[in-house]
Amino acid sequence: MNGYLTLKVSLKKLFMALCILLVLCLSIIKSYAAVSVVLSENTQTYLNVVSAMEQTSHHPVQVYSLSDQTQTLASSQLFIAIGARACQSVLTAIQSHQYLFCTFLPSQAYELILQTTQASLRLSQEHLSALFLDQPLERQVHLARLIKPEAQYLGTLLGPNSHHLTAHFDAYSRKHHFTPISARLFESDNPVQELTPIIEQSDVFLSLPDNALFNKSATRWSLYIALRNKVPLIGFSASYVDAGAVIGLYSTPTQIGRQTGEILDFFMEHRYLPPPSFPNYFSLSVNRSAARTLQITLPEVDEMLDALKAGK
């Protein structure tokens, strides 16, 4: 009888020990798999990125604003920073064993963050990556060829954050059988004086995103000068098209969120981050009124999207 009681007590203790061990294991797994999403702003645009990400990925995440981000630093294995401000904020505080994926930010902003944040040196390439908001340059040049197959000259204006693209712009233009025309605009320059000769010589004008001040000034004048010279202008947002660009190439928050969710699933399976990339998913908006004014006939949107996706 005493032996039976002793065995019963021993089994009970063993069972409790196994339960405690299981809880500890689950806790460790949960900690390792913890994913914190940090928003640059608590606005609908950023929440749309999160919503699309959660619909794509089956892995649970915790969403934080910048103000309460520090509460997550110890427990999170992967940070997903949505927007440039969140990316920079998390990068300054993250530890070398953690991972940071920045999304929904311009490639120029990401490069600037890496250059100005010493903490980026602590993370290996597999621990730090990004999904950019802007489109790859060749995709934009390709679109120029699609909207005007007979065009010879492709023009653009490069600002303080985009002037490094000059060689790439020239190379991609020639690859798609354009003669490139470009100039650099400095803050002290008169945008009308710089834009006018470029647009006058161009068959298509490609507007490239830069910093906010440059975008605002260059956008307003480029639209006016392009319309006056009957030159189709390619914009980088839906609002640009609404303002008068013939066509716009961009990725929506939902599309960025979808690809972010796919990258989250990739990380959970492989335990490292893929290299920084431009968006796989993108949209086109067309201003038919502007096209009629310029007397150009555009291909169907689906046809252009298929060609851009295929790289043809």
C-alpha positions in Angstrom: 0.0 0.0 0.0 2.8 2.4 0.9 4.5 1.6 -2.3 1.4 2.4 -4.3 1.0 5.8 -2.5 4.7 6.6 -3.1 4.3 5.7 -6.8 1.1 7.8 -7.0 2.9 10.8 -5.4 5.8 10.4 -7.7 3.6 10.3 -10.8 1.8 13.4 -9.7 5.1 15.2 -9.2 6.3 14.0 -12.6 3.1 15.2 -14.2 3.4 18.6 -12.6 7.0 18.9 -13.7 6.1 18.0 -17.3 3.3 20.6 -17.2 5.7 23.3 -16.0 8.2 22.3 -18.6 5.6 22.5 -21.3 4.5 25.9 -20.2 8.2 27.1 -20.2 8.7 25.7 -23.7 5.6 27.3 -25.0 6.7 30.6 -23.4 10.1 30.4 -25.1 8.5 29.6 -28.5 6.0 32.4 -28.1 8.8 34.8 -27.2 10.9 33.7 -30.1 8.0 34.0 -32.5 6.7 37.4 -31.1 6.1 39.9 -33.9 5.6 43.6 -33.1 4.3 46.0 -35.6 5.2 49.6 -35.0 3.2 52.4 -36.8 4.7 55.7 -37.8 1.2 57.2 -37.4 -2.0 55.8 -36.1 -4.0 56.8 -39.3 -6.1 54.8 -41.6 -3.4 54.6 -44.3 -1.0 52.8 -42.0 -3.8 50.7 -40.5 -4.7 49.6 -44.1 -1.2 48.2 -44.4 -1.6 46.3 -41.2 -5.0 45.0 -42.2 -3.8 43.6 -45.5 -0.7 42.1 -43.8 -2.9 40.3 -41.3 -5.2 39.0 -44.0 -2.3 37.6 -45.9 -0.3 36.1 -43.0 -1.7 33.6 -40.5 0.9 34.6 -37.8 -0.5 36.8 -35.0 1.1 40.2 -34.5 0.9 43.0 -31.8 0.4 46.5 -33.1 2.0 49.5 -31.4 2.3 53.2 -31.9 5.7 55.0 -31.6 4.9 56.2 -28.1 4.6 52.7 -26.7 7.2 50.9 -28.8 9.7 50.6 -26.0 7.4 48.2 -24.2 8.0 45.6 -26.9 11.8 45.7 -27.1 12.6 42.9 -24.7 10.0 40.4 -25.9 9.9 40.8 -29.6 12.0 38.7 -32.0 10.8 40.5 -35.2 9.8 44.1 -35.6 7.8 45.3 -38.6 8.1 49.1 -38.8 5.5 50.7 -41.0 6.8 54.0 -42.4 10.1 55.9 -42.2 9.6 57.3 -38.7 8.9 53.9 -37.2 11.9 52.4 -39.0 14.3 54.9 -37.7 12.9 54.7 -34.1 13.1 51.0 -33.8 16.5 50.8 -35.5 18.0 53.1 -32.8 16.8 50.7 -30.0 17.0 47.2 -31.5 19.5 44.6 -30.3 21.7 42.5 -32.5 19.8 39.3 -32.0 16.5 40.8 -33.1 15.2 41.4 -36.6 13.8 44.6 -38.2 11.7 44.7 -41.4 10.9 48.3 -42.5 8.0 48.6 -45.0 5.9 51.3 -46.6 8.7 53.8 -47.0 10.6 55.3 -49.9 13.9 53.6 -50.9 15.6 57.0 -50.5 14.3 57.4 -46.9 15.6 53.9 -46.0 19.0 54.5 -47.4 19.2 57.8 -45.5 18.2 56.1 -42.3 20.9 53.5 -42.7 23.5 56.3 -43.4 22.5 58.4 -40.4 21.8 55.7 -37.8 24.8 54.1 -36.2 22.6 51.3 -34.8 22.3 49.8 -38.3 25.8 48.5 -38.0 24.8 46.2 -35.2 22.5 44.1 -37.5 23.5 41.7 -40.1 22.0 41.6 -43.6 19.7 38.8 -42.6 18.4 40.8 -39.6 17.6 44.0 -41.4 15.6 44.5 -44.6 12.8 46.6 -46.2 10.0 46.8 -48.7 10.0 50.1 -50.5 7.0 52.2 -51.4 8.4 53.6 -54.7 8.5 51.6 -58.0 11.7 50.2 -59.5 13.1 52.7 -62.1 13.1 50.2 -65.0 9.4 49.5 -64.4 8.7 53.3 -64.8 10.8 53.6 -68.0 9.0 50.5 -69.4 5.7 52.2 -68.8 6.9 55.2 -70.8 7.5 52.9 -73.7 4.1 51.3 -73.4 2.1 54.5 -73.4 4.0 55.9 -76.4 5.6 53.2 -78.5 6.9 55.7 -81.1 8.6 58.0 -78.6 12.3 58.8 -79.0 13.2 61.1 -76.1 12.5 60.4 -72.4 13.0 63.2 -69.9 13.1 63.5 -66.2 14.3 65.9 -63.5 16.4 64.7 -60.6 16.3 66.3 -57.1 18.6 66.2 -54.0 17.5 62.6 -53.1 17.2 61.2 -56.6 20.2 62.5 -58.5 22.1 59.3 -57.8 19.7 57.6 -60.2 21.1 59.5 -63.3 23.3 56.6 -64.5 20.4 54.1 -64.0 18.0 56.3 -65.8 20.3 56.6 -68.8 20.9 52.9 -68.9 17.2 51.9 -68.6 16.2 54.5 -71.1 18.6 53.1 -73.7 17.6 49.6 -72.9 14.0 50.5 -73.8 15.2 52.4 -76.9 14.9 56.0 -75.6 17.3 58.8 -75.8 17.5 60.0 -72.2 17.3 63.7 -71.2 17.8 64.7 -67.6 19.0 67.5 -65.4 19.5 68.0 -61.7 17.4 70.6 -59.8 19.0 72.2 -56.7 17.0 74.0 -54.0 18.2 77.4 -55.2 17.2 76.7 -58.8 14.2 78.0 -60.6 12.1 74.9 -61.4 10.5 76.5 -64.4 13.8 77.3 -66.0 15.1 73.8 -65.4 11.9 71.9 -66.4 11.0 73.8 -69.5 13.9 72.8 -71.8 13.7 69.2 -70.7 10.0 68.8 -71.2 10.1 70.7 -74.5 12.7 68.2 -75.9 10.9 65.1 -74.4 8.3 62.8 -76.0 7.4 61.5 -72.6 8.3 63.0 -69.2 8.9 60.8 -66.2 8.3 62.4 -62.7 10.5 60.7 -60.0 9.7 61.0 -56.3 12.2 63.0 -54.2 11.8 64.9 -50.9 8.5 66.5 -50.1 9.5 70.1 -50.9 11.0 69.1 -54.2 8.0 67.0 -55.1 5.5 69.8 -54.4 7.4 72.4 -56.4 8.4 70.2 -59.3 5.0 68.5 -59.5 3.1 71.7 -59.9 5.3 73.1 -62.6 5.9 69.9 -64.5 2.2 69.3 -64.9 1.7 72.8 -66.3 4.7 72.7 -68.7 3.9 69.2 -69.9 0.3 70.1 -70.7 1.4 73.3 -72.5 3.8 71.3 -74.6 1.5 68.3 -75.1 3.9 65.9 -73.5 2.4 63.0 -71.6 3.6 62.9 -68.0 4.0 59.8 -65.8 3.2 60.4 -62.1 4.0 58.3 -59.0 0.7 58.5 -57.2 -3.1 58.5 -57.8 -3.3 62.1 -56.6 -0.7 63.0 -59.3 -3.1 61.5 -61.9 -6.0 63.4 -60.4 -4.0 66.6 -60.8 -3.3 66.0 -64.5 -0.7 63.3 -65.1 -1.7 61.1 -68.0 -0.9 58.0 -66.0 0.4 57.0 -62.6 2.3 54.0 -61.4 2.2 53.2 -57.7 1.6 50.7 -55.0 -1.4 51.0 -52.6 -1.2 50.5 -48.8 -3.2 47.3 -49.3 -0.7 46.0 -51.9 2.3 46.8 -49.6 0.5 45.1 -46.7 -0.1 42.0 -48.8 3.6 41.6 -49.7 4.6 42.5 -46.1 2.4 39.6 -44.9 4.1 37.3 -47.4 7.5 38.3 -46.1 6.4 37.7 -42.5 5.4 34.2 -43.5 8.8 33.8 -45.2 10.6 34.9 -42.0 8.6 32.5 -39.8 9.5 29.6 -42.0 13.2 30.4 -42.7 14.2 32.6 -39.7 15.9 35.3 -41.8 14.8 38.3 -43.8 15.1 38.5 -47.6 17.1 41.4 -49.1 15.4 44.8 -49.5 13.1 45.0 -52.4 10.7 47.1 -54.5 7.0 46.1 -54.5 5.8 43.1 -56.5 2.2 44.4 -56.5 1.3 47.7 -58.1 -1.5 49.7 -59.7 -2.0 52.0 -62.7 -4.4 55.0 -62.8 -5.2 56.7 -66.0 -6.5 60.3 -66.7 -8.5 59.8 -69.8 -9.3 63.5 -70.0 -5.6 64.4 -70.1 -5.0 61.7 -72.7 -7.7 63.2 -74.9 -6.2 66.7 -74.5 -2.8 65.4 -75.6 -4.4 63.3 -78.4 -2.8 60.1 -77.4 -4.5 56.7 -77.3 -3.4 54.6 -74.3 -3.5 50.8 -74.2 -6.0 49.2 -71.8 -4.9 49.2 -68.1 -4.9 45.4 -67.8 -2.8 45.1 -70.9 -0.2 47.5 -69.5 -0.2 45.8 -66.1 0.3 42.4 -67.7 3.2 43.8 -69.8 4.9 45.4 -66.8 4.5 42.2 -64.7 6.0 40.1 -67.4 8.7 42.7 -68.1 7.9 42.7 -71.7 
